[in-house]
């Protein structure tokens, strides 16, 4: 039995996590058979929900930690500073200082850290599946690079082989992000960048460029649940190919500073509402499909969809209110007329099922993915357009949809679609070969399937 610890993603809330994770499990089991055991390192804060979804998928979960988070929670200096701030806040608000300090006491971070390190000791090998790592473009904090490095750091401490699988890297404009990324990349067996732009970023900072490979997102191999989609449409009096999927993003709305420019931050809702008004004027029925849901409304696409819906006429839209899995979401996208998405894995689902799609995103990863299907002109960067300009551009692009493709165009797209799938299979072959080489000697010759 080969024990695999998977780090860097989630199994609940953000559908991109299970989309990649389930594809990984499926492909590894198809190749190696059932002689594999998985543990997924997931958010400690949302562990109850993560565990529920892990059980739903037939997987095991462990609470994760990171070097930087552990230091923040255990540093005496940091805790003292936080304590002083909480005392001052309690005094200003005339609350009980003791009660405030008790609330500040960290949850059992030492136990979580201990369990996380034990998971590395348990594993035979570690695979990191972060969707995006080492981004130094000014959107995320450079300190996130230390968080990204944690999986390799803990793997080395436990003496366990470590590899990353397909994810977006770069750009490396920030010196700290670039330094930490170079440090890790030098130790990786291969660097599986998600797209050609990401791969080029990596080649600029590594000594051995032959280690860098460009692949599409692995979730293009994820199957769609058409049974659920059919039931959902029937329940809501909808028919296949008679609605448009709109997928807004809580990340763009709440986590990207408005100072970045364009239609991010507070302007995201305004921009999506203008886009939706354009759809309604075209006579379209809108289905808002959240790809991230959370009780924390700042992290909930459903809440963003509600804010957008409040600005457009009633009766022209509905929101998917239940928490669904990525196969269900892919089924709903696959049976839509076309899609306009700010969520990356909604884009992946549309492209891999042949659905026309416009993506209004915030990172080069969207264009990277579109290029594998020859659809890069439909990738629009929200950071470069104000809301009305963005809506006008989306409307102009949507005018292309519904027109029949010529035989040549159809054959070209199908060829690119097949080529993208083959590239992902090539990525898994790279991973399979690495696993064959690093698995314990007692298991190295075991090939139950393939």
C-alpha positions as CSV (number, residue, x, y, z in Angstrom):
1,X,0.0,0.0,0.0
2,X,1.5,3.4,-1.1
3,X,0.5,6.2,1.3
4,X,0.1,9.6,-0.4
5,X,-0.3,12.9,1.4
6,X,-1.9,15.6,-0.8
7,X,-1.3,19.2,0.2
8,X,-2.3,22.6,-1.1
9,X,-6.0,22.2,-1.8
10,X,-9.5,21.9,-0.2
11,X,-12.3,19.4,-0.5
12,X,-15.1,21.8,0.4
13,X,-16.2,25.4,-0.3
14,X,-14.1,26.1,-3.4
15,X,-15.0,23.6,-6.1
16,X,-11.6,23.9,-7.8
17,X,-10.0,22.0,-5.0
18,X,-12.0,18.8,-5.2
19,X,-12.0,19.1,-9.0
20,X,-8.2,18.8,-9.1
21,X,-8.0,16.4,-6.1
22,X,-10.6,13.9,-7.4
23,X,-9.0,13.9,-10.9
24,X,-5.6,13.1,-9.2
25,X,-7.1,10.2,-7.2
26,X,-9.0,8.9,-10.2
27,X,-6.0,8.9,-12.5
28,X,-3.6,7.4,-9.9
29,X,-6.0,4.6,-9.1
30,X,-6.5,3.9,-12.8
31,X,-2.7,3.5,-13.2
32,X,-1.7,1.9,-10.0
33,X,-4.9,0.1,-8.9
34,X,-6.4,0.3,-5.5
35,X,-3.1,-0.2,-3.6
36,X,-3.1,3.5,-2.7
37,X,-4.1,5.3,0.4
38,X,-4.7,9.1,0.4
39,X,-4.8,11.8,3.0
40,X,-5.7,15.4,2.1
41,X,-4.3,18.2,4.2
42,X,-7.1,20.7,4.4
43,X,-8.0,23.9,6.2
44,X,-8.0,23.5,10.0
45,X,-10.5,26.4,10.4
46,X,-13.1,24.6,8.2
47,X,-12.1,21.1,9.2
48,X,-15.6,20.0,10.2
49,X,-17.0,20.8,6.7
50,X,-13.8,19.5,5.0
51,X,-14.2,16.2,6.8
52,X,-17.9,15.9,5.8
53,X,-17.0,16.4,2.1
54,X,-13.9,14.1,2.4
55,X,-16.3,11.4,3.6
56,X,-18.6,12.2,0.7
57,X,-15.7,11.6,-1.7
58,X,-14.5,8.5,0.2
59,X,-11.3,10.2,1.3
60,X,-9.5,11.0,4.5
61,X,-8.5,14.5,5.7
62,X,-6.0,15.9,8.2
63,X,-5.8,19.5,9.4
64,X,-3.0,21.4,7.8
65,X,-0.5,24.0,9.1
66,X,2.2,26.2,7.5
67,X,5.5,27.5,8.7
68,X,4.4,31.1,8.7
69,X,1.0,30.5,10.3
70,X,2.6,28.3,13.0
71,X,5.1,31.0,13.8
72,X,2.4,33.7,14.0
73,X,0.4,31.6,16.4
74,X,3.3,30.6,18.7
75,X,5.6,33.6,18.6
76,X,5.6,35.3,22.0
77,X,6.3,38.7,20.5
78,X,3.4,38.4,18.1
79,X,1.0,37.1,20.7
80,X,2.0,40.0,23.1
81,X,1.3,42.6,20.3
82,X,-2.1,40.9,19.6
83,X,-2.9,40.8,23.3
84,X,-2.2,44.6,23.7
85,X,-4.4,45.3,20.7
86,X,-7.3,43.3,22.1
87,X,-7.0,44.9,25.6
88,X,-7.1,48.4,23.9
89,X,-10.1,47.3,21.9
90,X,-11.9,46.0,24.9
91,X,-11.3,49.2,26.9
92,X,-12.5,51.3,24.0
93,X,-15.7,49.2,23.6
94,X,-16.1,48.9,27.4
95,X,-16.0,45.1,27.2
96,X,-14.5,42.7,29.7
97,X,-10.8,42.5,29.1
98,X,-10.6,39.0,30.5
99,X,-13.4,37.8,28.2
100,X,-11.6,39.4,25.2
101,X,-8.3,37.8,26.0
102,X,-10.0,34.4,26.4
103,X,-11.5,34.8,23.0
104,X,-8.0,35.6,21.7
105,X,-6.5,32.4,23.0
106,X,-5.4,30.4,19.9
107,X,-7.1,27.1,19.3
108,X,-4.9,24.2,19.9
109,X,-2.3,25.1,17.3
110,X,0.3,22.8,18.8
111,X,-2.0,19.8,18.4
112,X,-2.8,20.7,14.8
113,X,0.9,21.2,14.1
114,X,1.7,17.8,15.7
115,X,-1.0,16.0,13.6
116,X,0.2,17.7,10.4
117,X,3.8,16.6,11.0
118,X,2.6,13.1,11.8
119,X,0.8,13.0,8.4
120,X,4.2,13.6,6.7
121,X,5.7,10.8,8.7
122,X,2.8,8.6,7.7
123,X,3.1,9.2,4.0
124,X,5.4,7.5,1.5
125,X,5.4,10.5,-0.7
126,X,3.9,14.0,-0.8
127,X,2.1,15.7,-3.8
128,X,1.3,19.4,-3.6
129,X,-1.8,20.4,-5.6
130,X,-2.1,24.1,-4.9
131,X,-3.9,25.7,-7.7
132,X,-1.7,28.7,-7.7
133,X,1.7,29.3,-6.0
134,X,4.4,31.9,-5.8
135,X,2.5,34.8,-7.4
136,X,4.6,38.0,-7.2
137,X,2.4,40.4,-9.2
138,X,1.4,42.6,-6.3
139,X,-2.1,41.1,-5.9
140,X,-1.3,38.7,-3.0
141,X,1.0,39.3,-0.1
142,X,4.7,38.2,-0.8
143,X,4.6,36.4,2.6
144,X,2.3,33.8,0.9
145,X,5.5,32.5,-0.7
146,X,6.5,31.2,2.7
147,X,3.2,29.4,3.0
148,X,3.8,27.8,-0.4
149,X,7.2,26.6,0.6
150,X,5.9,24.8,3.7
151,X,4.9,21.5,2.0
152,X,8.4,21.0,0.7
153,X,10.0,22.1,4.0
154,X,7.9,19.6,6.1
155,X,8.5,16.9,3.5
156,X,12.2,17.3,3.7
157,X,12.1,17.3,7.5
158,X,10.3,14.0,7.3
159,X,12.6,12.7,4.6
160,X,9.8,12.1,2.2
161,X,9.8,12.5,-1.6
162,X,8.0,15.7,-2.7
163,X,6.6,16.8,-6.1
164,X,4.1,19.4,-7.2
165,X,1.5,18.7,-9.8
166,X,-0.1,21.1,-12.4
167,X,-0.5,24.6,-11.0
168,X,0.1,28.2,-11.9
169,X,3.3,29.9,-11.0
170,X,4.5,33.5,-11.3
171,X,5.0,36.1,-12.3
172,X,8.0,36.5,-10.0
173,X,8.2,40.3,-9.9
174,X,8.6,40.5,-6.1
175,X,12.1,39.7,-4.8
176,X,10.9,37.5,-1.9
177,X,8.5,35.4,-4.0
178,X,11.3,35.0,-6.6
179,X,13.9,34.0,-4.0
180,X,11.7,31.4,-2.3
181,X,10.4,30.0,-5.6
182,X,14.0,29.6,-6.9
183,X,14.9,27.9,-3.7
184,X,12.1,25.3,-4.1
185,X,12.3,24.9,-7.9
186,X,16.0,23.8,-7.5
187,X,14.8,20.8,-5.4
188,X,11.8,19.7,-7.5
189,X,12.0,16.7,-9.8
190,X,10.0,18.6,-12.4
191,X,8.1,21.9,-12.6
192,X,4.5,21.3,-13.9
193,X,3.4,24.8,-14.9
194,X,-0.3,25.4,-15.7
195,X,0.0,27.0,-19.2
196,X,2.7,28.4,-21.4
197,X,2.9,31.9,-19.8
198,X,3.4,30.3,-16.4
199,X,6.0,28.0,-17.8
200,X,7.9,30.9,-19.3
201,X,7.9,32.7,-15.9
202,X,9.5,29.6,-14.4
203,X,12.1,29.2,-17.1
204,X,13.3,32.8,-16.4
205,X,14.3,31.9,-12.8
206,X,15.6,28.3,-13.0
207,X,19.0,27.0,-13.9
208,X,17.7,23.8,-15.6
209,X,14.9,24.9,-17.9
210,X,14.4,21.2,-19.0
211,X,12.6,20.6,-15.7
212,X,9.8,23.1,-16.7
213,X,6.8,21.7,-18.5
214,X,3.5,23.4,-19.6
215,X,0.2,21.6,-19.2
216,X,-3.5,22.5,-19.1
217,X,-5.4,22.1,-15.9
218,X,-5.8,18.5,-14.8
219,X,-9.6,18.9,-14.1
220,X,-10.4,18.8,-17.8
221,X,-10.5,15.0,-17.3
222,X,-13.1,15.3,-14.5
223,X,-16.4,13.7,-15.5
224,X,-19.7,15.7,-15.5
225,X,-22.8,14.6,-13.6
226,X,-25.5,15.0,-16.2
227,X,-28.1,13.2,-14.1
228,X,-28.0,15.8,-11.4
229,X,-28.0,18.6,-14.0
230,X,-31.1,17.2,-15.7
231,X,-32.9,16.9,-12.4
232,X,-31.9,20.5,-11.4
233,X,-33.2,21.9,-14.7
234,X,-36.5,20.0,-14.5
235,X,-37.0,21.3,-11.0
236,X,-36.5,24.9,-12.1
237,X,-38.4,24.7,-15.3
238,X,-35.3,25.1,-17.5
239,X,-34.2,23.3,-20.6
240,X,-30.8,22.4,-21.9
241,X,-29.0,25.1,-23.9
242,X,-31.6,27.7,-22.9
243,X,-29.8,29.4,-20.1
244,X,-26.4,31.2,-19.6
245,X,-24.1,30.4,-16.7
246,X,-22.7,33.4,-14.8
247,X,-20.0,32.6,-12.2
248,X,-18.9,35.6,-10.2
249,X,-15.9,35.6,-7.8
250,X,-15.7,36.4,-4.1
251,X,-11.9,36.5,-4.5
252,X,-12.1,39.3,-7.0
253,X,-14.8,41.1,-5.0
254,X,-13.3,40.9,-1.5
255,X,-9.7,39.9,-1.7
256,X,-8.2,42.0,-4.5
257,X,-7.7,45.6,-3.7
258,X,-9.5,48.1,-5.8
259,X,-6.2,50.0,-6.1
260,X,-5.1,47.2,-8.5
261,X,-7.4,48.9,-11.0
262,X,-10.2,48.1,-13.4
263,X,-13.2,46.1,-12.3
264,X,-11.9,44.4,-9.2
265,X,-12.7,45.0,-5.5
266,X,-16.0,46.8,-5.0
267,X,-16.4,47.3,-8.7
268,X,-16.7,43.6,-9.4
269,X,-20.4,43.5,-8.5
270,X,-21.1,46.6,-10.6
271,X,-19.2,45.1,-13.6
272,X,-21.0,41.7,-13.3
273,X,-24.4,43.5,-13.0
274,X,-23.7,45.4,-16.2
275,X,-22.7,42.2,-17.9
276,X,-25.9,40.6,-16.7
277,X,-28.0,43.5,-17.9
278,X,-26.5,43.0,-21.3
279,X,-27.5,39.3,-21.2
280,X,-31.1,40.2,-20.2
281,X,-31.3,42.7,-23.0
282,X,-30.4,39.8,-25.4
283,X,-33.3,37.8,-23.9
284,X,-31.1,35.4,-22.0
285,X,-32.1,33.5,-18.8
286,X,-29.2,33.6,-16.2
287,X,-28.2,30.9,-13.8
288,X,-25.7,32.1,-11.2
289,X,-23.4,29.2,-10.4
290,X,-21.2,29.8,-7.3
291,X,-17.9,28.0,-7.3
292,X,-17.0,28.9,-3.8
293,X,-19.4,29.0,-0.8
294,X,-18.8,29.8,2.8
295,X,-20.5,31.0,5.9
296,X,-18.0,33.8,5.8
297,X,-19.8,36.0,3.3
298,X,-16.5,37.6,2.1
299,X,-15.5,34.2,0.8
300,X,-18.9,33.3,-0.7
301,X,-19.6,33.5,-4.4
302,X,-23.3,33.0,-3.6
303,X,-23.3,36.2,-1.6
304,X,-21.6,38.0,-4.6
305,X,-24.3,36.6,-6.9
306,X,-27.0,37.9,-4.6
307,X,-25.4,41.4,-4.7
308,X,-25.3,41.2,-8.5
309,X,-28.9,39.9,-8.7
310,X,-30.2,42.8,-6.5
311,X,-29.2,45.1,-9.3
312,X,-31.0,43.4,-12.2
313,X,-34.7,42.6,-12.9
314,X,-36.3,39.8,-11.0
315,X,-37.5,36.7,-12.9
316,X,-34.5,36.7,-15.3
317,X,-32.2,34.8,-13.1
318,X,-31.8,32.1,-10.4
319,X,-29.0,31.2,-8.1
320,X,-27.8,27.7,-7.4
321,X,-28.4,27.7,-3.6
322,X,-27.4,24.2,-2.7
323,X,-23.8,23.2,-2.0
324,X,-22.8,20.9,-4.9
325,X,-19.7,19.0,-6.0
326,X,-17.6,19.8,-9.1
327,X,-19.1,17.0,-11.2
328,X,-22.6,18.5,-10.6
329,X,-21.3,22.0,-11.5
330,X,-19.6,20.7,-14.7
331,X,-22.9,19.0,-15.7
332,X,-24.8,22.2,-15.4
333,X,-22.2,24.1,-17.3
334,X,-22.0,21.4,-20.0
335,X,-25.8,21.8,-20.7
336,X,-25.8,25.6,-20.8
337,X,-26.0,27.8,-23.9
338,X,-22.8,29.5,-23.0
339,X,-21.0,30.8,-19.9
340,X,-19.4,34.0,-18.6
341,X,-17.2,33.2,-15.7
342,X,-14.8,34.8,-13.2
343,X,-14.0,31.4,-11.6
344,X,-11.1,29.5,-13.1
345,X,-12.6,26.0,-12.8
346,X,-15.9,27.1,-14.2
347,X,-13.7,28.0,-17.2
348,X,-12.1,24.6,-17.2
349,X,-15.4,22.9,-17.1
350,X,-16.8,24.9,-20.0
351,X,-13.8,24.4,-22.3
352,X,-13.5,20.7,-21.6
353,X,-17.2,20.2,-22.5
354,X,-17.1,22.3,-25.6
355,X,-19.3,25.1,-24.2
356,X,-18.7,28.7,-25.5
357,X,-17.2,30.7,-22.7
358,X,-16.0,34.2,-21.9
359,X,-13.8,34.6,-18.9
360,X,-13.4,37.8,-17.0
361,X,-10.5,37.1,-14.6
362,X,-7.6,38.6,-12.7
363,X,-4.6,36.4,-13.5
364,X,-2.7,35.2,-16.6
365,X,-3.9,31.6,-15.8
366,X,-7.2,32.3,-17.6
367,X,-5.5,33.2,-20.9
368,X,-3.1,30.3,-20.4
369,X,-6.0,27.9,-20.3
370,X,-7.9,29.5,-23.2
371,X,-4.8,29.2,-25.4
372,X,-5.0,25.4,-25.3
373,X,-8.3,25.6,-27.1
374,X,-7.5,28.5,-29.4
375,X,-10.0,30.8,-27.5
376,X,-7.6,33.3,-26.0
377,X,-9.5,36.3,-27.5
378,X,-12.3,35.4,-25.1
379,X,-10.1,35.9,-22.0
380,X,-10.7,39.4,-20.6
381,X,-8.6,40.8,-17.7
382,X,-10.9,42.6,-15.3
383,X,-7.9,44.6,-14.0
384,X,-7.7,46.4,-17.4
385,X,-11.3,47.5,-17.9
386,X,-13.7,49.7,-16.0
387,X,-17.2,48.2,-15.5
388,X,-19.0,49.6,-18.5
389,X,-16.1,49.1,-20.8
390,X,-15.9,45.5,-19.6
391,X,-19.6,44.9,-20.1
392,X,-19.4,46.3,-23.6
393,X,-16.5,44.1,-24.5
394,X,-18.2,41.0,-23.1
395,X,-21.3,41.8,-25.1
396,X,-19.4,42.2,-28.3
397,X,-17.6,38.8,-27.7
398,X,-20.9,37.1,-27.0
399,X,-22.2,38.1,-30.4
400,X,-19.9,35.4,-31.8
401,X,-21.9,32.7,-29.9
402,X,-24.7,30.8,-31.6
403,X,-23.1,31.0,-35.0
404,X,-22.5,27.6,-36.6
405,X,-18.8,26.7,-37.0
406,X,-17.5,25.8,-40.4
407,X,-16.3,22.2,-40.8
408,X,-12.7,23.4,-40.6
409,X,-13.3,25.4,-37.5
410,X,-15.1,22.5,-35.8
411,X,-12.3,20.1,-36.7
412,X,-9.7,22.5,-35.4
413,X,-11.4,22.9,-32.1
414,X,-11.9,19.2,-31.6
415,X,-8.3,18.6,-32.4
416,X,-7.2,21.2,-29.8
417,X,-9.6,19.7,-27.3
418,X,-8.2,16.2,-27.8
419,X,-4.6,17.6,-27.7
420,X,-5.3,19.3,-24.4
421,X,-6.5,16.0,-22.9
422,X,-3.4,14.2,-24.2
423,X,-1.2,16.9,-22.6
424,X,-2.8,16.2,-19.2
425,X,-2.2,12.5,-19.7
426,X,1.4,13.3,-20.5
427,X,1.6,15.2,-17.2
428,X,0.2,12.2,-15.3
429,X,2.8,10.0,-17.1
430,X,5.5,12.3,-15.7
431,X,4.0,12.0,-12.2
432,X,3.6,8.2,-12.5
433,X,7.3,7.7,-13.5
434,X,8.4,9.8,-10.6
435,X,6.2,7.8,-8.2
436,X,7.7,4.5,-9.6
437,X,11.2,5.8,-8.8
438,X,10.6,7.1,-5.3
439,X,8.1,4.6,-3.8
440,X,9.6,2.4,-1.1
441,X,11.7,-0.5,-2.6
442,X,9.2,-3.1,-1.3
443,X,6.5,-1.5,-3.5
444,X,8.6,-0.3,-6.4
445,X,7.8,-3.3,-8.7
446,X,4.1,-3.5,-7.9
447,X,1.9,-2.5,-10.8
448,X,-1.6,-3.8,-10.3
449,X,-3.0,-2.0,-13.4
450,X,-1.3,-0.4,-16.3
